Amino acid sequence: MKGAIFRSTGSWYEIFGEDGILYKGRLRGNFKLKDLKLTNPIAVGDEVEFEKEGEEGTVFITGILPRRNYMIRKSVHKKGHGHLIAANLDQTALVATLVFPKTSLGFIDRFLISAEAFRIPAIIIFNKNDLYTEELKNYEKELFTTYEKLGYKCLSTTTITEGGMDGLKEKLLHKRTLFSGHSGAGKSTLINNLLPELHIKTSAVSAFANKGVHTTTFAEMFRYDETTLLIDTPGIKELGLFEFKNEELSHYFPEMRKLLGQCKFHNCMHINEPGCAVQEKVRSGEIALSRFQSYLSILADEENHR
């Protein structure tokens, strides 16, 4: 039998079978993964094969079908291992906030790099625009210009006044979308607004630390309609990039990728080399300084080495 993983709790999985029945499954004790250093062998969105366990109404997962893509992050618990966020995606949506809590541009860029690495289209949802000052409204416009120029669709939303929700629905239809971002950014609240019958548990942001409170504990996929699926995930505090080579990093920045071959040296790292096309574009303002700073920050993080 075959089905898709709709919920993962670590050791148990909810599998939506091809027969339309929801099964509760687990891995066989002798299940082996080939050469993969992962803290979780299966992610929401995975297509799996399974067989009935017996009279208990549970099933054994016997195989994982090839993934067309996946999002992964560095494990915060086990050094040198990755943690799968979700698999087999049509697009990923980063829910970011400019206030309460604030999402750093570095975090946004790391997320976009991860999506680029696996060729997953990404959109950025700037949520909670009902809290904006005039200054923040102008700043959001600047960010829209920066990221949409690179090919990333940006949306401005609030669930308080429903602003931007129609545009969001339009971008989600007929796709399987992963929602990700910091705790407190409003991922679950946005999904609740789209699917109010779900009643996903949410928590207020801590006013003391201006940080979100982890409410979503496990990744879970929800069906909006027959062709539209939304994946809610636990909030990410820091996004550690997994298995990136420094010499390949610029390939995942669209504005740098299009300059390949234009630097004086073929192995240019775009730091302080003479005749660097990327540095020249930064100086002229054609590449945003914030994006270049994100690039340098990731290069400096030795934990990202393979």
Summary of the structure (lengths in Angstrom):
residues: 306
radius of gyration: 20.5
end to end distance: 36.7
largest distance: 70.4
contacts: 924
relative contact order: 0.12
helix: 27%
strand: 26%
